Amino acid sequence: MEQQKFHINKLRVSGLRPTKQRLAISKILFNRRETFHFTIEQLKKVIEKNSKKKISLATLYNTVHAFKKKGYLKEIPLKGNQTFFDTNTSSHHHFYDEDTLQLIDIKDENISINNLPKTPNGKKIQDIEITIKVASNYQKQKDN
């Protein structure tokens, strides 16, 4: 019952009515120990597999973007129009595996950043997040 209240509250704080579909989205996103990286399409498949019911893309987009706006999710744009979302909203870095199309966390202490360029006048660096794209050698050879 406490978990249900947690999800209802998260939805309401995000400005959303806690419908069955939105509760299912919240549970998939936030009832886990590990970070969850996903695209809207991947989330749709996971929810439909778990609930055995269809869910509209509009409901997914609206819910995910409301959670992002509230700071519960981080948006990570990749490869033009492909966008991932991350349940870990702390500052951290990623590998992007081009073979499996997955994001993998890199701990901050595993990256050292030196010699940053001078920022434009009147601007300050707010955050630095690095995404390192990786692929198997086989894929690279095939593309050449």
The first five atom37 places (N, CA, C, CB, O) and aatype in JSON, in Angstrom:
{
  "aatype": [12, 6, 5, 5, 11, 13, 8, 9, 2, 11, 10, 1, 19, 15, 7, 10, 1, 14, 16, 11, 5, 1, 10, 0, 9, 15, 11, 9, 10, 13, 2, 1, 1, 6, 16, 13, 8, 13, 16, 9, 6, 5, 10, 11, 11, 19, 9, 6, 11, 2, 15, 11, 11, 11, 9, 15, 10, 0, 16, 10, 18, 2, 16, 19, 8, 0, 13, 11, 11, 11, 7, 18, 10, 11, 6, 9, 14, 10, 11, 7, 2, 5, 16, 13, 13, 3, 16, 2, 16, 15, 15, 8, 8, 8, 13, 18, 3, 6, 3, 16, 10, 5, 10, 9, 3, 9, 11, 3, 6, 2, 9, 15, 9, 2, 2, 10, 14, 11, 16, 14, 2, 7, 11, 11, 9, 5, 3, 9, 6, 9, 16, 9, 11, 19, 0, 15, 2, 18, 5, 11, 5, 11, 3, 2],
  "atom_mask": [
    [1, 1, 1, 1, 1],
    [1, 1, 1, 1, 1],
    [1, 1, 1, 1, 1],
    [1, 1, 1, 1, 1],
    [1, 1, 1, 1, 1],
    [1, 1, 1, 1, 1],
    [1, 1, 1, 1, 1],
    [1, 1, 1, 1, 1],
    [1, 1, 1, 1, 1],
    [1, 1, 1, 1, 1],
    [1, 1, 1, 1, 1],
    [1, 1, 1, 1, 1],
    [1, 1, 1, 1, 1],
    [1, 1, 1, 1, 1],
    [1, 1, 1, 0, 1],
    [1, 1, 1, 1, 1],
    [1, 1, 1, 1, 1],
    [1, 1, 1, 1, 1],
    [1, 1, 1, 1, 1],
    [1, 1, 1, 1, 1],
    [1, 1, 1, 1, 1],
    [1, 1, 1, 1, 1],
    [1, 1, 1, 1, 1],
    [1, 1, 1, 1, 1],
    [1, 1, 1, 1, 1],
    [1, 1, 1, 1, 1],
    [1, 1, 1, 1, 1],
    [1, 1, 1, 1, 1],
    [1, 1, 1, 1, 1],
    [1, 1, 1, 1, 1],
    [1, 1, 1, 1, 1],
    [1, 1, 1, 1, 1],
    [1, 1, 1, 1, 1],
    [1, 1, 1, 1, 1],
    [1, 1, 1, 1, 1],
    [1, 1, 1, 1, 1],
    [1, 1, 1, 1, 1],
    [1, 1, 1, 1, 1],
    [1, 1, 1, 1, 1],
    [1, 1, 1, 1, 1],
    [1, 1, 1, 1, 1],
    [1, 1, 1, 1, 1],
    [1, 1, 1, 1, 1],
    [1, 1, 1, 1, 1],
    [1, 1, 1, 1, 1],
    [1, 1, 1, 1, 1],
    [1, 1, 1, 1, 1],
    [1, 1, 1, 1, 1],
    [1, 1, 1, 1, 1],
    [1, 1, 1, 1, 1],
    [1, 1, 1, 1, 1],
    [1, 1, 1, 1, 1],
    [1, 1, 1, 1, 1],
    [1, 1, 1, 1, 1],
    [1, 1, 1, 1, 1],
    [1, 1, 1, 1, 1],
    [1, 1, 1, 1, 1],
    [1, 1, 1, 1, 1],
    [1, 1, 1, 1, 1],
    [1, 1, 1, 1, 1],
    [1, 1, 1, 1, 1],
    [1, 1, 1, 1, 1],
    [1, 1, 1, 1, 1],
    [1, 1, 1, 1, 1],
    [1, 1, 1, 1, 1],
    [1, 1, 1, 1, 1],
    [1, 1, 1, 1, 1],
    [1, 1, 1, 1, 1],
    [1, 1, 1, 1, 1],
    [1, 1, 1, 1, 1],
    [1, 1, 1, 0, 1],
    [1, 1, 1, 1, 1],
    [1, 1, 1, 1, 1],
    [1, 1, 1, 1, 1],
    [1, 1, 1, 1, 1],
    [1, 1, 1, 1, 1],
    [1, 1, 1, 1, 1],
    [1, 1, 1, 1, 1],
    [1, 1, 1, 1, 1],
    [1, 1, 1, 0, 1],
    [1, 1, 1, 1, 1],
    [1, 1, 1, 1, 1],
    [1, 1, 1, 1, 1],
    [1, 1, 1, 1, 1],
    [1, 1, 1, 1, 1],
    [1, 1, 1, 1, 1],
    [1, 1, 1, 1, 1],
    [1, 1, 1, 1, 1],
    [1, 1, 1, 1, 1],
    [1, 1, 1, 1, 1],
    [1, 1, 1, 1, 1],
    [1, 1, 1, 1, 1],
    [1, 1, 1, 1, 1],
    [1, 1, 1, 1, 1],
    [1, 1, 1, 1, 1],
    [1, 1, 1, 1, 1],
    [1, 1, 1, 1, 1],
    [1, 1, 1, 1, 1],
    [1, 1, 1, 1, 1],
    [1, 1, 1, 1, 1],
    [1, 1, 1, 1, 1],
    [1, 1, 1, 1, 1],
    [1, 1, 1, 1, 1],
    [1, 1, 1, 1, 1],
    [1, 1, 1, 1, 1],
    [1, 1, 1, 1, 1],
    [1, 1, 1, 1, 1],
    [1, 1, 1, 1, 1],
    [1, 1, 1, 1, 1],
    [1, 1, 1, 1, 1],
    [1, 1, 1, 1, 1],
    [1, 1, 1, 1, 1],
    [1, 1, 1, 1, 1],
    [1, 1, 1, 1, 1],
    [1, 1, 1, 1, 1],
    [1, 1, 1, 1, 1],
    [1, 1, 1, 1, 1],
    [1, 1, 1, 1, 1],
    [1, 1, 1, 1, 1],
    [1, 1, 1, 1, 1],
    [1, 1, 1, 1, 1],
    [1, 1, 1, 0, 1],
    [1, 1, 1, 1, 1],
    [1, 1, 1, 1, 1],
    [1, 1, 1, 1, 1],
    [1, 1, 1, 1, 1],
    [1, 1, 1, 1, 1],
    [1, 1, 1, 1, 1],
    [1, 1, 1, 1, 1],
    [1, 1, 1, 1, 1],
    [1, 1, 1, 1, 1],
    [1, 1, 1, 1, 1],
    [1, 1, 1, 1, 1],
    [1, 1, 1, 1, 1],
    [1, 1, 1, 1, 1],
    [1, 1, 1, 1, 1],
    [1, 1, 1, 1, 1],
    [1, 1, 1, 1, 1],
    [1, 1, 1, 1, 1],
    [1, 1, 1, 1, 1],
    [1, 1, 1, 1, 1],
    [1, 1, 1, 1, 1],
    [1, 1, 1, 1, 1],
    [1, 1, 1, 1, 1]
  ],
  "atom_positions": [
    [[0.82, -1.21, 0.0], [0.0, 0.0, 0.0], [0.87, 1.27, 0.0], [-0.94, 0.0, 1.22], [0.52, 2.26, -0.64]],
    [[2.0, 1.22, 0.73], [2.91, 2.37, 0.75], [3.46, 2.65, -0.65], [4.07, 2.11, 1.74], [3.57, 3.81, -1.05]],
    [[3.79, 1.59, -1.4], [4.3, 1.77, -2.77], [3.25, 2.46, -3.64], [4.69, 0.4, -3.38], [3.58, 3.35, -4.42]],
    [[2.0, 2.06, -3.49], [0.91, 2.67, -4.26], [0.82, 4.17, -3.95], [-0.45, 1.97, -3.94], [0.68, 4.99, -4.87]],
    [[0.9, 4.53, -2.68], [0.85, 5.94, -2.28], [2.04, 6.71, -2.86], [0.83, 6.06, -0.72], [1.91, 7.85, -3.3]],
    [[3.21, 6.06, -2.84], [4.42, 6.67, -3.4], [4.2, 7.05, -4.86], [5.62, 5.7, -3.27], [4.52, 8.16, -5.28]],
    [[3.65, 6.11, -5.65], [3.45, 6.35, -7.08], [2.33, 7.37, -7.33], [3.12, 5.03, -7.8], [2.45, 8.21, -8.22]],
    [[1.27, 7.29, -6.56], [0.18, 8.27, -6.69], [0.71, 9.67, -6.41], [-0.99, 7.92, -5.72], [0.41, 10.61, -7.14]],
    [[1.5, 9.81, -5.35], [2.06, 11.1, -4.99], [3.01, 11.62, -6.08], [2.8, 11.01, -3.66], [2.96, 12.79, -6.44]],
    [[3.86, 10.74, -6.61], [4.81, 11.13, -7.66], [4.05, 11.65, -8.88], [5.72, 9.92, -8.06], [4.45, 12.64, -9.49]],
    [[2.96, 11.0, -9.24], [2.15, 11.44, -10.37], [1.49, 12.78, -10.08], [1.09, 10.38, -10.72], [1.53, 13.69, -10.91]],
    [[0.88, 12.91, -8.92], [0.19, 14.16, -8.57], [1.16, 15.34, -8.51], [-0.54, 14.02, -7.24], [0.85, 16.42, -9.0]],
    [[2.33, 15.13, -7.9], [3.34, 16.19, -7.82], [3.78, 16.59, -9.23], [4.55, 15.72, -6.98], [4.16, 17.74, -9.46]],
    [[3.75, 15.64, -10.16], [4.12, 15.91, -11.55], [2.99, 16.53, -12.35], [4.58, 14.63, -12.22], [3.14, 16.79, -13.55]],
    [[1.84, 16.77, -11.71], [0.7, 17.39, -12.38], [-0.15, 16.42, -13.16], [0.0, 0.0, 0.0], [-0.88, 16.83, -14.07]],
    [[-0.07, 15.13, -12.82], [-0.82, 14.11, -13.56], [-1.83, 13.4, -12.67], [0.14, 13.08, -14.17], [-1.59, 13.17, -11.48]],
    [[-2.97, 13.06, -13.27], [-3.96, 12.26, -12.57], [-3.45, 10.82, -12.52], [-5.36, 12.35, -13.28], [-2.98, 10.31, -13.53]],
    [[-3.53, 10.16, -11.36], [-2.99, 8.8, -11.24], [-3.93, 7.73, -11.83], [-2.71, 8.48, -9.78], [-4.64, 7.05, -11.09]],
    [[-3.92, 7.6, -13.14], [-4.7, 6.55, -13.81], [-3.97, 5.21, -13.72], [-4.97, 6.93, -15.3], [-2.8, 5.17, -13.33]],
    [[-4.64, 4.13, -14.07], [-4.01, 2.81, -14.04], [-2.77, 2.76, -14.94], [-5.02, 1.72, -14.47], [-1.74, 2.2, -14.57]],
    [[-2.89, 3.35, -16.13], [-1.76, 3.33, -17.06], [-0.58, 4.14, -16.52], [-2.19, 3.88, -18.43], [0.57, 3.7, -16.63]],
    [[-0.84, 5.29, -15.96], [0.25, 6.11, -15.42], [0.87, 5.47, -14.19], [-0.26, 7.51, -15.07], [2.08, 5.57, -13.98]],
    [[0.06, 4.8, -13.38], [0.61, 4.06, -12.24], [1.52, 2.95, -12.72], [-0.53, 3.49, -11.36], [2.57, 2.7, -12.13]],
    [[1.12, 2.27, -13.8], [1.96, 1.2, -14.37], [3.29, 1.77, -14.85], [1.22, 0.49, -15.55], [4.34, 1.15, -14.65]],
    [[3.26, 2.95, -15.47], [4.49, 3.59, -15.94], [5.38, 3.91, -14.75], [4.17, 4.88, -16.74], [6.58, 3.62, -14.76]],
    [[4.81, 4.52, -13.71], [5.58, 4.9, -12.53], [6.21, 3.68, -11.87], [4.69, 5.64, -11.52], [7.37, 3.73, -11.45]],
    [[5.47, 2.6, -11.77], [6.0, 1.38, -11.14], [7.17, 0.81, -11.95], [4.89, 0.32, -11.0], [8.18, 0.39, -11.37]],
    [[7.03, 0.78, -13.27], [8.11, 0.26, -14.11], [9.37, 1.12, -13.95], [7.67, 0.22, -15.6], [10.48, 0.6, -13.89]],
    [[9.19, 2.43, -13.88], [10.33, 3.34, -13.8], [10.99, 3.37, -12.44], [9.89, 4.72, -14.16], [12.22, 3.41, -12.35]],
    [[10.2, 3.35, -11.37], [10.75, 3.65, -10.06], [10.75, 2.5, -9.06], [10.01, 4.78, -9.48], [11.23, 2.67, -7.94]],
    [[10.23, 1.34, -9.42], [10.3, 0.16, -8.54], [11.48, -0.72, -8.94], [8.98, -0.65, -8.59], [11.29, -1.9, -9.24]],
    [[12.65, -0.18, -8.94], [13.83, -0.95, -9.35], [15.04, -0.46, -8.57], [14.09, -0.84, -10.87], [15.1, 0.69, -8.13]],
    [[15.99, -1.35, -8.42], [17.22, -1.0, -7.7], [18.24, -0.37, -8.62], [17.82, -2.22, -7.03], [18.96, 0.54, -8.22]],
    [[18.32, -0.84, -9.86], [19.31, -0.33, -10.79], [18.73, 0.81, -11.61], [19.82, -1.45, -11.71], [17.52, 0.95, -11.75]],
    [[19.63, 1.59, -12.15], [19.26, 2.65, -13.07], [18.57, 2.03, -14.28], [20.5, 3.47, -13.51], [18.94, 0.95, -14.72]],
    [[17.57, 2.71, -14.8], [16.84, 2.25, -15.98], [17.01, 3.28, -17.07], [15.32, 2.01, -15.66], [16.59, 4.43, -16.93]],
    [[17.65, 2.88, -18.18], [17.79, 3.72, -19.37], [16.79, 3.19, -20.39], [19.28, 3.69, -19.93], [16.69, 1.99, -20.6]],
    [[16.05, 4.1, -21.03], [15.03, 3.63, -21.95], [14.67, 4.71, -22.97], [13.78, 3.19, -21.19], [14.85, 5.9, -22.73]],
    [[14.16, 4.25, -24.1], [13.5, 5.14, -25.05], [12.01, 4.96, -24.81], [13.9, 4.81, -26.56], [11.59, 4.01, -24.15]],
    [[11.21, 5.86, -25.34], [9.75, 5.74, -25.18], [9.28, 4.41, -25.79], [9.01, 6.95, -25.87], [8.42, 3.74, -25.21]],
    [[9.82, 4.03, -26.93], [9.42, 2.79, -27.59], [9.77, 1.57, -26.73], [10.09, 2.67, -28.98], [8.98, 0.62, -26.63]],
    [[10.97, 1.59, -26.12], [11.36, 0.48, -25.24], [10.45, 0.41, -24.02], [12.82, 0.63, -24.8], [10.05, -0.69, -23.61]],
    [[10.12, 1.55, -23.45], [9.23, 1.58, -22.29], [7.85, 1.03, -22.66], [9.1, 3.01, -21.75], [7.25, 0.3, -21.87]],
    [[7.36, 1.37, -23.83], [6.06, 0.86, -24.3], [6.07, -0.66, -24.33], [5.72, 1.42, -25.71], [5.12, -1.3, -23.86]],
    [[7.13, -1.25, -24.87], [7.23, -2.72, -24.95], [7.25, -3.35, -23.57], [8.48, -3.12, -25.73], [6.59, -4.36, -23.33]],
    [[8.03, -2.76, -22.65], [8.13, -3.31, -21.29], [6.77, -3.26, -20.58], [9.18, -2.52, -20.47], [6.36, -4.24, -19.96]],
    [[6.09, -2.15, -20.68], [4.8, -2.0, -20.0], [3.77, -2.95, -20.6], [4.3, -0.54, -20.1], [3.03, -3.6, -19.86]],
    [[3.71, -3.04, -21.91], [2.74, -3.92, -22.56], [3.04, -5.39, -22.27], [2.72, -3.67, -24.07], [2.12, -6.2, -22.15]],
    [[4.3, -5.73, -22.16], [4.68, -7.11, -21.82], [4.26, -7.44, -20.38], [6.2, -7.32, -22.01], [3.72, -8.51, -20.12]],
    [[4.51, -6.5, -19.46], [4.18, -6.73, -18.05], [2.68, -6.69, -17.77], [4.88, -5.71, -17.19], [2.19, -7.47, -16.96]],
    [[1.96, -5.79, -18.42], [0.54, -5.63, -18.12], [-0.36, -6.42, -19.06], [0.17, -4.17, -18.18], [-1.55, -6.6, -18.78]],
    [[0.2, -6.87, -20.17], [-0.57, -7.58, -21.2], [-1.66, -6.7, -21.79], [-1.19, -8.86, -20.61], [-2.64, -7.21, -22.34]],
    [[-1.5, -5.37, -21.69], [-2.46, -4.41, -22.24], [-1.72, -3.37, -23.05], [-3.29, -3.73, -21.11], [-0.56, -3.07, -22.78]],
    [[-2.39, -2.83, -24.06], [-1.82, -1.77, -24.89], [-1.8, -0.46, -24.1], [-2.62, -1.6, -26.21], [-2.65, -0.23, -23.23]],
    [[-0.83, 0.38, -24.42], [-0.74, 1.71, -23.82], [-0.43, 2.69, -24.94], [0.35, 1.76, -22.68], [0.38, 2.39, -25.82]],
    [[-1.05, 3.84, -24.9], [-0.86, 4.81, -25.99], [0.48, 5.53, -25.86], [-2.01, 5.83, -26.0], [0.97, 5.78, -24.75]],
    [[1.05, 5.85, -27.01], [2.3, 6.61, -27.03], [2.09, 7.99, -26.4], [2.83, 6.75, -28.47], [3.0, 8.51, -25.75]],
    [[0.92, 8.58, -26.6], [0.64, 9.9, -26.03], [0.71, 9.86, -24.51], [-0.75, 10.4, -26.48], [1.28, 10.75, -23.89]],
    [[0.14, 8.83, -23.91], [0.19, 8.68, -22.45], [1.63, 8.52, -21.99], [-0.66, 7.46, -21.99], [2.04, 9.12, -20.99]],
    [[2.41, 7.72, -22.71], [3.81, 7.53, -22.37], [4.59, 8.83, -22.47], [4.44, 6.47, -23.27], [5.3, 9.21, -21.54]],
    [[4.46, 9.53, -23.6], [5.18, 10.79, -23.79], [4.81, 11.8, -22.71], [4.89, 11.37, -25.18], [5.68, 12.41, -22.1]],
    [[3.51, 11.98, -22.48], [3.06, 12.97, -21.5], [3.57, 12.64, -20.1], [1.54, 13.05, -21.49], [4.02, 13.53, -19.38]],
    [[3.5, 11.38, -19.72], [3.93, 10.97, -18.38], [5.44, 11.11, -18.22], [3.5, 9.52, -18.09], [5.91, 11.68, -17.24]],
    [[6.19, 10.59, -19.17], [7.65, 10.67, -19.11], [8.11, 12.12, -19.09], [8.28, 9.92, -20.31], [9.0, 12.48, -18.31]],
    [[7.52, 12.96, -19.93], [7.94, 14.36, -19.97], [7.53, 15.12, -18.7], [7.36, 15.05, -21.2], [8.24, 16.03, -18.28]],
    [[6.4, 14.76, -18.11], [6.01, 15.37, -16.83], [7.0, 14.96, -15.74], [4.56, 14.97, -16.44], [7.39, 15.79, -14.92]],
    [[7.41, 13.69, -15.71], [8.41, 13.22, -14.74], [9.75, 13.93, -14.98], [8.59, 11.68, -14.84], [10.44, 14.31, -14.03]],
    [[10.12, 14.1, -16.24], [11.38, 14.79, -16.57], [11.33, 16.24, -16.09], [11.66, 14.74, -18.1], [12.28, 16.74, -15.48]],
    [[10.23, 16.91, -16.37], [10.07, 18.32, -15.98], [10.16, 18.49, -14.46], [8.72, 18.86, -16.48], [10.65, 19.51, -13.98]],
    [[9.7, 17.48, -13.71], [9.75, 17.53, -12.25], [11.11, 17.11, -11.71], [8.68, 16.64, -11.67], [11.37, 17.24, -10.52]],
    [[12.0, 16.59, -12.59], [13.34, 16.21, -12.15], [13.47, 14.76, -11.75], [0.0, 0.0, 0.0], [14.5, 14.36, -11.2]],
    [[12.45, 13.94, -12.03], [12.51, 12.51, -11.69], [13.25, 11.7, -12.75], [11.1, 11.96, -11.52], [13.69, 10.59, -12.48]],
    [[13.38, 12.25, -13.96], [14.07, 11.57, -15.07], [15.0, 12.57, -15.73], [13.05, 10.99, -16.1], [14.77, 13.78, -15.7]],
    [[16.06, 12.03, -16.33], [17.0, 12.84, -17.1], [16.86, 12.43, -18.57], [18.49, 12.65, -16.6], [16.74, 11.25, -18.88]],
    [[16.86, 13.42, -19.46], [16.78, 13.16, -20.89], [18.18, 13.17, -21.49], [15.88, 14.21, -21.6], [18.98, 14.06, -21.2]],
    [[18.47, 12.15, -22.33], [19.78, 12.03, -22.95], [19.57, 11.87, -24.46], [20.58, 10.81, -22.36], [19.27, 10.78, -24.94]],
    [[19.73, 12.98, -25.22], [19.55, 12.88, -26.67], [20.76, 12.22, -27.33], [19.33, 14.29, -27.28], [21.91, 12.54, -27.0]],
    [[20.5, 11.3, -28.24], [21.57, 10.6, -28.97], [21.18, 10.44, -30.43], [21.85, 9.22, -28.34], [20.0, 10.39, -30.77]],
    [[22.18, 10.36, -31.28], [21.98, 10.01, -32.68], [20.8, 10.75, -33.32], [21.76, 8.52, -32.81], [19.8, 10.13, -33.7]],
    [[20.91, 12.02, -33.44], [19.85, 12.79, -34.1], [18.59, 12.86, -33.27], [0.0, 0.0, 0.0], [18.53, 13.6, -32.29]],
    [[17.59, 12.09, -33.65], [16.31, 12.2, -32.96], [16.08, 11.11, -31.92], [15.2, 12.18, -33.96], [15.0, 11.06, -31.32]],
    [[17.05, 10.22, -31.69], [16.86, 9.17, -30.68], [17.14, 9.75, -29.29], [17.78, 7.95, -30.97], [18.2, 10.31, -29.05]],
    [[16.17, 9.6, -28.4], [16.29, 10.13, -27.06], [16.11, 9.03, -26.04], [15.28, 11.24, -26.82], [15.15, 8.26, -26.09]],
    [[17.06, 8.97, -25.11], [16.95, 8.06, -23.98], [16.54, 8.86, -22.76], [18.29, 7.3, -23.73], [16.76, 10.07, -22.68]],
    [[15.95, 8.17, -21.8], [15.65, 8.75, -20.5], [16.35, 7.89, -19.47], [14.11, 8.84, -20.23], [16.58, 6.7, -19.7]],
    [[16.68, 8.49, -18.35], [17.48, 7.83, -17.32], [16.83, 8.09, -15.97], [18.96, 8.33, -17.33], [16.49, 9.23, -15.64]],
    [[16.64, 7.03, -15.17], [16.07, 7.21, -13.84], [17.1, 7.72, -12.84], [15.48, 5.89, -13.34], [16.75, 8.16, -11.74]],
    [[18.38, 7.67, -13.21], [19.43, 8.22, -12.37], [19.64, 9.67, -12.79], [20.78, 7.4, -12.49], [20.21, 9.94, -13.84]],
    [[19.17, 10.61, -11.96], [19.21, 12.02, -12.34], [20.48, 12.72, -11.84], [18.0, 12.72, -11.8], [20.65, 13.91, -12.08]],
    [[21.35, 11.99, -11.16], [22.61, 12.6, -10.72], [23.54, 12.78, -11.92], [23.3, 11.74, -9.62], [23.34, 12.17, -12.97]],
    [[24.53, 13.63, -11.75], [25.49, 13.87, -12.82], [26.36, 12.63, -13.0], [26.36, 15.12, -12.53], [27.04, 12.2, -12.06]],
    [[26.35, 12.05, -14.18], [27.19, 10.89, -14.48], [27.34, 10.75, -15.99], [26.59, 9.59, -13.86], [26.68, 11.45, -16.75]],
    [[28.18, 9.85, -16.4], [28.53, 9.67, -17.8], [28.04, 8.31, -18.3], [30.04, 9.81, -18.01], [27.63, 7.46, -17.51]],
    [[28.09, 8.13, -19.63], [27.58, 6.89, -20.23], [28.47, 6.37, -21.35], [26.18, 7.11, -20.76], [29.16, 7.13, -22.03]],
    [[28.42, 5.06, -21.51], [28.82, 4.42, -22.76], [27.52, 4.24, -23.53], [29.59, 3.03, -22.52], [26.48, 3.94, -22.94]],
    [[27.57, 4.43, -24.84], [26.44, 4.08, -25.7], [26.92, 2.98, -26.61], [25.9, 5.32, -26.51], [27.79, 3.19, -27.46]],
    [[26.35, 1.78, -26.44], [26.75, 0.62, -27.23], [25.95, 0.61, -28.53], [26.53, -0.71, -26.43], [24.74, 0.36, -28.52]],
    [[26.62, 0.89, -29.62], [25.94, 0.96, -30.91], [25.5, -0.41, -31.43], [26.83, 1.62, -31.93], [24.66, -0.49, -32.33]],
    [[26.06, -1.48, -30.89], [25.64, -2.83, -31.29], [24.33, -3.22, -30.62], [26.73, -3.85, -30.94], [23.44, -3.77, -31.26]],
    [[24.21, -2.91, -29.33], [23.02, -3.32, -28.57], [22.03, -2.17, -28.38], [23.42, -3.87, -27.22], [20.92, -2.38, -27.89]],
    [[22.42, -0.95, -28.76], [21.61, 0.25, -28.61], [21.24, 0.51, -27.15], [20.33, 0.13, -29.45], [20.11, 0.89, -26.83]],
    [[22.22, 0.3, -26.26], [21.99, 0.48, -24.84], [22.93, 1.52, -24.26], [22.15, -0.84, -24.1], [24.05, 1.7, -24.74]],
    [[22.46, 2.2, -23.21], [23.29, 3.1, -22.43], [23.79, 2.35, -21.21], [22.51, 4.37, -22.02], [23.06, 1.56, -20.61]],
    [[25.04, 2.6, -20.84], [25.65, 1.96, -19.67], [26.29, 3.07, -18.84], [26.7, 0.86, -20.09], [27.05, 3.88, -19.37]],
    [[25.99, 3.11, -17.56], [26.54, 4.15, -16.7], [28.05, 4.04, -16.54], [25.88, 4.1, -15.33], [28.61, 2.94, -16.52]],
    [[28.69, 5.19, -16.44], [30.1, 5.3, -16.08], [30.12, 6.15, -14.82], [30.99, 5.93, -17.25], [29.53, 7.23, -14.78]],
    [[30.8, 5.68, -13.8], [30.89, 6.45, -12.56], [31.75, 7.69, -12.78], [31.47, 5.58, -11.41], [32.74, 7.64, -13.51]],
    [[31.37, 8.8, -12.15], [32.1, 10.06, -12.29], [33.58, 9.91, -11.96], [31.5, 11.12, -11.39], [34.43, 10.5, -12.64]],
    [[33.9, 9.13, -10.93], [35.3, 9.03, -10.52], [36.15, 8.28, -11.55], [35.39, 8.33, -9.18], [37.38, 8.27, -11.43]],
    [[35.53, 7.67, -12.55], [36.27, 6.96, -13.59], [36.64, 7.85, -14.77], [35.47, 5.79, -14.07], [37.25, 7.39, -15.74]],
    [[36.28, 9.14, -14.7], [36.58, 10.07, -15.79], [37.28, 11.29, -15.23], [35.3, 10.47, -16.54], [36.89, 11.84, -14.2]],
    [[38.32, 11.7, -15.92], [39.04, 12.91, -15.56], [38.93, 13.89, -16.73], [40.54, 12.6, -15.21], [39.23, 13.54, -17.87]],
    [[38.51, 15.11, -16.44], [38.34, 16.11, -17.5], [39.34, 17.24, -17.26], [36.87, 16.65, -17.53], [39.33, 17.88, -16.21]],
    [[40.2, 17.46, -18.25], [41.24, 18.49, -18.15], [41.14, 19.45, -19.34], [42.64, 17.84, -18.1], [40.53, 19.14, -20.36]],
    [[41.75, 20.61, -19.18], [41.88, 21.58, -20.26], [40.56, 21.95, -20.93], [42.82, 21.04, -21.29], [40.43, 21.86, -22.16]],
    [[39.59, 22.35, -20.14], [38.32, 22.78, -20.72], [38.49, 24.12, -21.42], [37.24, 22.89, -19.63], [39.3, 24.94, -20.99]],
    [[37.75, 24.34, -22.5], [37.86, 25.62, -23.19], [37.26, 26.75, -22.35], [37.16, 25.54, -24.57], [36.45, 26.52, -21.46]],
    [[37.68, 27.97, -22.65], [37.13, 29.13, -21.96], [35.66, 29.25, -22.36], [37.93, 30.44, -22.33], [35.3, 29.1, -23.53]],
    [[34.83, 29.51, -21.38], [33.39, 29.64, -21.67], [33.11, 31.0, -22.32], [32.56, 29.48, -20.37], [33.88, 31.94, -22.13]],
    [[32.03, 31.09, -23.07], [31.65, 32.39, -23.66], [31.43, 33.42, -22.55], [30.38, 32.24, -24.53], [31.1, 33.07, -21.42]],
    [[31.61, 34.69, -22.88], [31.43, 35.77, -21.91], [30.08, 35.69, -21.22], [31.59, 37.13, -22.59], [29.05, 35.51, -21.86]],
    [[30.1, 35.82, -19.91], [28.87, 35.81, -19.12], [28.28, 34.43, -18.88], [0.0, 0.0, 0.0], [27.19, 34.32, -18.32]],
    [[28.97, 33.39, -19.29], [28.45, 32.02, -19.13], [29.33, 31.23, -18.18], [28.38, 31.29, -20.49], [30.53, 31.47, -18.07]],
    [[28.69, 30.27, -17.47], [29.4, 29.35, -16.58], [29.02, 27.93, -16.95], [29.07, 29.64, -15.08], [27.89, 27.67, -17.35]],
    [[29.95, 27.03, -16.83], [29.65, 25.62, -17.08], [28.73, 25.13, -15.96], [30.96, 24.75, -17.16], [29.06, 25.26, -14.78]],
    [[27.59, 24.58, -16.34], [26.64, 24.06, -15.35], [26.9, 22.6, -15.04], [25.21, 24.23, -15.85], [26.79, 22.17, -13.89]],
    [[27.25, 21.84, -16.06], [27.44, 20.41, -15.88], [28.18, 19.88, -17.1], [26.07, 19.68, -15.68], [28.12, 20.47, -18.18]],
    [[28.86, 18.77, -16.93], [29.5, 18.09, -18.04], [29.08, 16.63, -17.97], [31.07, 18.24, -18.0], [29.28, 15.95, -16.96]],
    [[28.51, 16.17, -19.05], [28.14, 14.76, -19.15], [28.71, 14.23, -20.45], [26.59, 14.56, -19.09], [28.47, 14.79, -21.52]],
    [[29.46, 13.16, -20.34], [30.13, 12.58, -21.5], [29.43, 11.3, -21.9], [31.61, 12.32, -21.2], [29.12, 10.47, -21.04]],
    [[29.2, 11.13, -23.2], [28.68, 9.87, -23.73], [29.74, 9.35, -24.69], [27.28, 10.06, -24.44], [30.09, 10.0, -25.67]],
    [[30.24, 8.17, -24.4], [31.26, 7.53, -25.23], [30.58, 6.44, -26.04], [32.43, 6.94, -24.35], [30.03, 5.49, -25.49]],
    [[30.62, 6.57, -27.36], [30.01, 5.57, -28.24], [30.98, 4.43, -28.46], [29.58, 6.2, -29.59], [32.15, 4.66, -28.76]],
    [[30.49, 3.2, -28.3], [31.32, 2.02, -28.5], [30.6, 1.06, -29.46], [31.63, 1.32, -27.15], [29.38, 1.06, -29.55]],
    [[31.39, 0.27, -30.16], [30.87, -0.75, -31.07], [31.91, -1.85, -31.18], [30.52, -0.16, -32.47], [33.09, -1.63, -30.91]],
    [[31.47, -3.02, -31.57], [32.42, -4.12, -31.73], [33.3, -3.85, -32.94], [31.68, -5.49, -31.88], [32.91, -3.12, -33.85]],
    [[34.49, -4.43, -32.95], [35.4, -4.28, -34.1], [34.77, -4.84, -35.37], [36.73, -4.98, -33.83], [35.0, -4.33, -36.46]],
    [[33.98, -5.89, -35.21], [33.33, -6.52, -36.36], [32.45, -5.49, -37.07], [32.49, -7.76, -35.92], [32.48, -5.38, -38.3]],
    [[31.67, -4.74, -36.3], [30.77, -3.74, -36.87], [31.56, -2.66, -37.59], [29.89, -3.1, -35.77], [31.18, -2.24, -38.68]],
    [[32.65, -2.22, -37.0], [33.48, -1.17, -37.6], [34.08, -1.64, -38.93], [34.62, -0.74, -36.62], [34.09, -0.89, -39.9]],
    [[34.56, -2.89, -38.97], [35.14, -3.43, -40.19], [34.08, -3.57, -41.28], [35.79, -4.79, -39.91], [34.34, -3.32, -42.46]],
    [[32.87, -3.96, -40.87], [31.79, -4.16, -41.81], [31.39, -2.83, -42.48], [30.59, -4.77, -41.09], [31.02, -2.81, -43.65]],
    [[31.47, -1.73, -41.71], [31.07, -0.43, -42.22], [32.09, 0.15, -43.19], [30.86, 0.53, -41.08], [31.74, 1.01, -44.0]],
    [[33.35, -0.29, -43.14], [34.39, 0.28, -44.0], [34.37, -0.28, -45.4], [35.74, 0.04, -43.4], [35.2, 0.1, -46.23]]
  ]
}
